[in-house]
């Protein structure tokens, strides 16, 4: 049944077609409900006034009270005007500046009345000023102030230009709440609200927009956070439970482990780490359980995930099934093909590779051996999901760096079998526990949290552009010792919009500093033909070149144990996760390795935090937690690709880890008692989940 909350925002008094268009395009507000859940991003204590003499550019938004002494109108070039008002209290005078709405200020504001101004102090020359503050007559301000907490709503430059600022949104929220009062349906059953001492939904929404005090606001925010995280966990756990009950899987009998033992005892020249052994045991239990495996394998760069994947594939082959690995890039697919082929030399296993650049004449043979079952293991890229690729009996699918594939792409791969194959998803991007519980709660998670013995921690250093000659000197010393060096750039060519170091300029500069014939250089980037990339890579792998200049195309899949230096140009422009991945290209041999982060001489604050995090730790999970705090979950999970459709308005995955665990346990207890939510007391929960999943794919089946 249609609710008043589904009403088009156009029809809310004070909005209309023009504003509604801006709300839709700029703030993604389409309905009454969207505005109701457009929460303030912070609150200002409006009971506090600052003295003008105490104003400082480092202060946040502040409030002052006083009178205007005079106004001055001046030109600022090309017909533009600036209005300056001199605002005074008992302690001093501050300049108030307007570049827009000047006529309104001249007509409405005078030197007779007392005003309250609210804005951000800034420094201009040696003076403090406030540009475009909120302004209100003190008498009116006193009458309107119902409480001391004043909400601040996010707006954009375009909304501000059209006179939609935080104050306007606040007034529209007031109109909305009066319009929908007593018509907001409750979304949690009474027994849950009573048991966990939660406010009602309508009361919470009113308090979030118009808090009567800090205690009331905290309780309201907690209610919304609880609900958001609770429904995510309830949904994930029900999907996981249904999948385990309804989806049978091929049984891989342990007694048939012939190839596994041969590979393990004859081909692997080292012992598995304790973490690898534990993860293999978890996978083995899945494969003989009779249920479809749907497992996420997390492991830091260099932790040995590929070996675990290989042994898992051999279990499938031992049981008469085919298996495949899908990688996001050709470089990574070829790296897998090389390393797996090397391990399988002399064993009765056939392996091949299929990518976009596989020659037309070679494809029929690959397709034919795949259909006949003669081909045991196929490694490839997106080419694996082409309609012409048909398996005889696909028993296991491994997805590497799964966040780089769309949901539909991944699903298409295991639709190639009548019965669903076992799924193993691998990622070298460590995922914080709170995010893993929310993003991948419907998967079983295994973690390789131990590096192979003999790996020396990488030393990470930060250098600025002004220290470049020092870095070149260090590179030459390493090359003199017989080592190799990566130099990575964020861009291939110069960009008008972004002040980044770029590869083409880097090739020129490095070629001058490292001249032929003493030094040889490889270049790899995304615009090169596959054959050319392969040739350049091979030259570096075979030690015919000492320096590889590249873009992030080498982020995954390049394994050169002799490379001991990773230089990352414009490092402040990369996310933490990507910096960590790039650093993982070195440190793969027994020699001490180094990561050098090159930045501009001036660093933005968040760029500095990222650089210092990299310098201070090699722990991928610690880096992932820091990345989550700096960037939020959207960037980390690749939400456009992974299909993460939970729209969190209040909860914060980087800060609410305890609450996530708490609601997860509550959801588990409810589903233990009522798996299908058929009890009368749980009908609200069932309906909310139905609404939540209306436009979602069943990720439990295709994650």
N, C-alpha and C positions, 0 to 999 in steps of 0.2 A: 504494500500500500504506500502511495506517495506521501511523503512527509512535507510539512512546511519548510523544513531545512533544505529540501531539494529545490526550492524556488530559485529562479534566476536572480542573480545579484542586481540586475537592472531594475527590478521592481522594488528594491528597498528604498524607502523615502530618503532623498538626499543623494542618490546614485545617478540613475538615468543612463541612457545609451552611451554617452560619451565617456563618462567615468567608468561604466561597466567594461567598456573596451580596454581602457587602461588597466583596470583590475585584472582582467583576463590575461592580457599580454605581458604585463610587468610583474604582477604578484601571484599569478596562477590562482586567482580567486574568481570562481565561476558561480557559486551558489551561496545561499545563506550559511550553509554548513561550513563552507570553505572560509568565510569571514569569521565565523564563530571559533574556528580552530586556527585562525591566524593570530598566534599568541605574541604578546610583547616579548622582545628579546632581552629587555632589562627593565628595571624600575628605578626611578630617581626619588630620593627622599626630599619631597618638596617642603618639608617643614623647616629645612635648614637654609639659612642665608649666609653668604660669604661677604666679608668686608672687601671693598674694592682694593684697598691697600694690600690685601693678602692674595690677590689673583696672580696666577702663575701659568705659563704655557703648558706645564706638565699636569695640570689639574684636569680631571674628567669634566663632564658637563656640570655646570654650577648654576646657582640661582643668586641674583642680587636684587636689592630693592633701593629705589631712589628716584631722582628727577632728572630730566634732560635740561641742561643749561642753555644749549644752542645747537643749531644744525648748520652744516655747510654742504653745498652742492658743488661738485667739481667734475671736470671731464677726465676720462681715462682713455681717450683715443678713439678714432673712427666713430664718432657720434655716441659713444657710450658714456654713461654718467655714474657717479658714485655719490651717495649721500652719507655723510658722517655726522653722527649725533654724539654730543659730549654728555655722558651720563655720570651723575655724582651722587655719593652718599656722604656721611659724616667723615669718611676716612680718605677720600680721594676721588679722582675722575678717571673714567675709562672711555676709550673710543668705541662706538658702536657703528658698524659699517653695513650698508645695503647696496647691492648692485642691481637688485630686482625689486619690484613692488614699491618703487620710490614714491610714486604718486599717492599710493594708499597711506604710506607712512606720513607724508607731508599733510595729507588731509585728516588723518585720524589721531596722530600723536602730537602732543603739545608740551609746553614747558610748565604748565600749571599743575597737571595731575602727577600723582605718585604712581610709579609702575613697578611691576615685577618682570625681570628679564631672565631668560633661561637659555644658556648656550655654552659653547666650548671656547675657553680663552685660547688665543693664539698670539704668537709674537710677530710683529712686523717692524723691522728695524730694531730700535731699542724700546719699542712700546708694546704694551699688551692691548689687543683689541678683541672684540667679539663680532663675528660676521653672521648676519641673518639670524639673530636669536628669536625664540618665541617671546612675544611681548603681550602683557595684559595689565589693565588698570588694577591697582592694588585692591580697591574696593570690590571689584568684580571677582578677582582672584580669591579673596577671603570667603565670599559667598559660595563659590563653586567648589572649594576644596573640601570634599567629603572626608578625605583621609590623606595621609602624608605620602603614600606610595603612588608615584605617577608613572603610568606605563609608557614605554617607548617602543614604537612599532617600526620595523624595517620598511624603508621606501627606496625608490630609485631616483636617479636624476630626472628621468622623464616624468615620474609622478609629481615630483617637487615643482618642475616647470609648469605643470598643470594644476598647481595649488592643492595637491593631495599630499599632505605631510602627516607626521605621526598624530598630530592633534586632530586632524580631519578624520583619520581612521578611528581614533578613540571615540569621537562623536557618533560615527556611523555604528560602532560596536554598541554604544549606548542605545541607539535607536533599534538595532537588531535585537538586543536582549529584551527590550520592552515589547517588541513585536512577537517574539517566540516564547515569552515567559509561560511556563506551565505546559508547553507543547514539545519539550525536549524529552524524547523517550530515554528511559534508564537502560544502560547497556550492561550492567552487572546484576546478577540475581541478589535478592535481599540477604540470603544466607552468607554470601561471600562478603558483602559490604559490612554486615554485622560482625562476622568472625574476624575480619582483618581491619576493622575499625576505619572504614573508608567513607568519605563524604559522598553525598549524592552527586550525580553528574551535573545537573543544572546548577546546583549551588557551587560546585567546583569551577564551572565555566564562568559564572558571574564573578567569583573571587579572583580568577586569573586576570580578567579584564579590569575589574574595579575592586582591588583588594582592600579590605577594611583593616588589615594589619599584617605584620610579618607572619605571625603564627597561622592565621587563616590562609594566607597565600601559600605557605609551605605545605599545609594539609591538602589544599586544592591541587597543587602541582604534583604531589605524591600520588593522589588519586588517578590523575591522567597518566603519569608514568607507569603506575602499577597496571592499569588497564592495557596500555599499549604493549608492554612487555609480556603480560600474562597471555593475551590473545595470540601473540606470535608463538610463544612456547606451547600453548594449547594446540595450535594449528600444526606446528612442526611435529609434535609428539604424536598427534593423532595420525598424521600422514605416515610417520615412521612405523607406528604400530600396525596400521592397515597394510602397509607394504610387506612387513615381516609375516603377517598372517596370510596374505593373499598371494604373494609372489613367490612361487617355488623357484628353486635354482638348480642348475646341474650339480650333481654330486661328484666331486673329484676325490676319488678313493686314494687314501694315503699309501696303500699297499702297492700302488702302481708307480710310485716315485722312482723311476729308473734313470731318466735323463737328469732329474734334479740331483740325484746322488753322484752321477758321473761328473756333472758340471761342478758340483760343490767340492768334490774330493780331488778331481783331476785338473780342473781349469782355473780355479780361484786360488791364487798364490798367497792368500792371507786369510786370517780368521775374521768372521763377521763381528761387528761390535755387539755389545749387549742389547743396544736399542734395535739394531737390525734383526737380531734373533727374536726379540720380543714381538716386533711388528710382524715378522713372518709367521710366528705362532698364532697371532690374532687373525691373519689372513687365512691361514690353514684351517682354523676353526670355522670360519665363514664358509669356505669352499666345501667342507664335508658336512655342513649342517642341513642341507636340503633347502635352504632359503637363498634367495639371490643376494650376493654380496653387493653392498653399496657403500664403499669405504673411501674415506679421504685420507691420503697419506701425506702428512706434512713433514718436511725435513729441510733444514737449512742448507745453503749452498755447500756442496761437497760432502754431504752426510751419507751418501751411498744409496739414494733412492732407486737409481737405475738398476743396481744389482738386485735389490729386492723385487723390482718389477720383472727382471729377467727370470729369477727363480720362480716367481708366480706364474709367468708365461709357460715355463717348462712343466709346471704342475698340470696346466691345461693340456699341453701337448702330450704329456704322459697318459692323460685320460682320453686321448683321441679327439681333442677339440682344437680348433684354430683360434688364434688370438691376434690382436693388433694394438699398435700404439699410435695415437694421433697427437702430433706436436703442432704448435702454432706457427712455427717458421721452418723453412727448408733447412736452414743451418742446423737447427736443433734436431730435426728428423735425421739428417745425414750423420750428425754426431752419434745419435742413438744407434743408427745402422752400423757405423764403424765399430763402436764399442761392443755391441751385442754380437756382431759377426765374429769379432775377435774371440770372445768368450766361447762361441759355439763351434769354433774350428775343430774338426775331427769328430763332432757329434752328429748323430743321424737326425738333424733338424734342418729344415729349409727355411730361409729367411730372405725377404726381398724388400725393396723400398719403392713407394709410389708417391710422387709429388707433381706439382704443376709443370715442372720442367722435364719429367720423364719422357723420353722420346716416343713418338707415335708408334714406331716399329716395335718397341719393347713392350707396349701395353697389352697386346693380345695374349702374349705368353703369360704375363702376370695374371690377367683375368682368367685365363683358362686353368692355370694351376691352382688358382684360388677356388674356382667353382668345383674342380675335381677333388679338392681336399689335399692335393699334393703339396701345396704351399702351407707351411705351419704358422709362420709369423710374418705379418705384413706391417711395415713401419711407414708412416706417411704424414701428410699434412691434410688440408681440407679435401685433397683429391680422394681421400678414402670414402667420402660421403657421396661421390658421384654415383648416378644410377647404374652405370656400367659395372660398378664394383659389387660382385656377388660372392658371398662366402658359402661353403658347403655346410659347415656347422660351427658358427662363431660362438665360442664359449666364454671368452674373456675380452673385455675392452679396457684399455688403459688410456686415460686422457692426461696429457702432461700440460701443466700450466693452464688448467681448465678455464680460468677466468677470462682467457683470451678468446674463447669460443662462445658463440651465441647459444642459447638454450635449444633453439630449433636445430642448429647444426649438430649438437651433441646427440639429440634425440634421434636424428636421422641415421646415425651410425648404428645404434643398437636396434633399430627397426629392421635391420638387415637380417634378423633372425626371427623365426616364428616364436621361440621362447626367449625371454630376455636373458642376455648373457650376464655374467658377473661383471661388476664395474669397479675399477680401481682408479681413483682420481689422484693425481700427484701435483703438489705445488711446492716450489722452492721459496715461495713468499710466506714466511711465517705469519700465522694469523693469531692475533691476540685471543686469549681464551673467551673473553666476553663476546667478541665478534664471531668466533667459531660456534659458540652456543646458539647464536641468533641466525647467522648465515647458513650454517651447515648442521643445525641441530637434528635434521632428518637423516643425516649420514652418521655412520660409525667413524670415529676419528682415531687414526694412529699417528704417533709422533716419533720421528727419529731425532732424538735430542742429544745425540752424542756424535762427535766427529771421529773418523778413523784415527788410530794411534799414529804418531809421527808427524801430524799436521802442526806446524808452528803458527801461532796466531799472527795475523797480518798486522803490521804497524801502519796506522793511518795518520797522515800529516796534512796540515792545512797551509797552503802558500797562496799569497796574493800575486796578482799579475806583475807587480813591481819586483817580485823575487824569481822571475822566470829563468834568468841565467843560472841561478843557483840550482833550479830543478833540472835544467839541461845538463849541468855538470854532474848531478847525481845519476841521471840516465846514462851518461857516458861511462861512469864508473861501473855501473851494473852490466852494461854491454861488454866492457873490457873483461869482466869476470865470466863472460860466456852466456849471460842471461838475455832475456828478451823483454820488450816493453810494449804495452798498449797505450795509446793516446785516444781518448774518446771525446767526441764533440756532440752537442745537442742538435746541431743543424748541419746540413750539407752545404747550403749556400747562404749568403748574406740575406737577412730579412729586414724589410723596412720597419716592421712593427716590433721586432724583438731585438734587444741589444745583447745578442749571444755571440760567443765565439763560434766560428763555423769552420767546417772541415776543409773547404777549398783553400781558405786563407792559411789554415794550420799546415796543410801539406807544403805550401810555399815556404812558410817560416821554418818548419822542421827540416825541410830539404836543405835550406841554407846553413842551419846549425849542425846538421849531420850529413855532410856531403858524400856523394859517390866518389871513389869506389870503397872508401873506408866503411861506409854504412849503407845498408840496403833497406828499403821501406816498402811495406805492403799497404794497400788502401782498400777498405771494404765499406760499402754503403748501400742503401736500399735501392738506388737507381741503377746499379750495375746489373748486367745480365747474370743469371745464375752461374753460368760457366766461368765468367770472369771472377765472380766472388769466390767460387770454389778454387780457382787457380791461385788467387791471392792468399786465401786461407791456407792452401797446401804449402805455398812458399814459406809461410810463417811457421806452420806446424813442422815442416822439414828443416827449420832453422836456416833457410836460405835468406831470410830477411830478419833483421833484428828489431824493427819497430813496426807495429801495426797501427795505422791511423784509421779510425773507424767511427761510425755512429753507434747508436744503441742496438744496431742489428746484431752485435756480438754479446748482448746482455745475457742470453742463455745459449747453451749448447756448444760453446767453444772451450775445449779442454786442452790446454798447452802447459804441461807441468813445468817447462823450462821458463815460462813467462813469470817474472817476479815483480814487475812494476806496472801498476795501473794508474795512469794520469787521467783525471777527469776534468775537462775544461768547463768553465761556467758551471761549476758543481752546485752553486746555489740555485740553479734553475731546475734541478732534478728533485724528485720526491725521495724520501728516505728509502723506501722499498727498492726503487730503481738504483740508487747509489749502492745499496747493500748487494744487489744482484751483480752489478758491475764489478764491485770489489771482489766478489766470489770467483771472478775469472782468473785471479792470481791466488797464490797460496795452495796450489794443487800438487806441488812437489815437496821435496824435503827441505829446500832452501828457504831462508827468510824472505818473505815477500812484503811489498809496500804498496799502499794506496795513497796517491797524492791528490788532494782536492784543491784545484785551482779556482780562485774566485776573483771578482773585481775587488778593488781596494776598499770600496764602501759596500757593506752588506746590509740588506734589510733584516729586521729583527728575527723573523721566522726563518730566513735563510741562515742566519748565524746559529740559531738553535739546531737546525738540521746538521750543519757542518760539525758543531761541537758534539752532537749525539754520535755521529760517525767516528769522530776522533776518540771518543771516550769508551766505546764498546764495540765488540765484534759479535755480540749475542743478537741473533736475528729476531728472537721473540721480544727482547727488550726494545729493539729498533721498531718493531711492528707496533708495540704499545705506544711508543713516542709518536709514530706516524699517525696512529689513530687519534691521539690527543691534538696533534697539530692540524690534521687535515679533515678529521671526521670520517665516518665509515663509507660515505659515498664513493670517494676516490679509491679507497683501499680495495673494496670488493669488486670494482669495475661494474657498477650497478647496472649500466646500460646493457652489459653483456651477460652478467650472471643471472639476471632476472630477479634480483632482490626487490620485491614490490612492497615492502612494508614501509609506509610513510610515517616516520616518527616525528611527531610535532613537539614532544616535550622530553621524552627519554633521551639519554645520551649514552651510547654504548661504551664510550671510553670512561665514563664516570659512574655508571650504574651497574657495575659488575655484581655487587652483592644482591641488588634487587632482582637482577636477571636469574641468579641462582635460586633466590627465594621463590619467585613466581614459577620457576621451572618445577620446583618440588610441589607447589600447590597444584599446578596443572597435572602432574603425574598422579597425585592422589585422587584427583577428580576422575581421570580416565581409568584408573585402576578400579574404581567403583562403578563407573558408567562409561564404558569404552565408546559407545556411539552417541552419548549425550541424549539418551531417550527419556530420562526421568523428567518429570514435570518441573522440578526445581532447576533443571539445566537447559530448558528450552530456549531461554534467552541466549545462553552460550552457543547453542546449536545454530540459532538464527544469525547471530553475529558472525560466526565462522562461515556460514553460507554466504553472507554478504561480502565478507573479506575475500573469499575465494572466487567470487563471481567472474572476475576478469583475470584470474591467475591460472597458470599451468600447474600441473601436479609435479612439483619439483622433486618430490620423493622418488618419482619414477625416472627422472631424467637429469638429476643434478650431476 
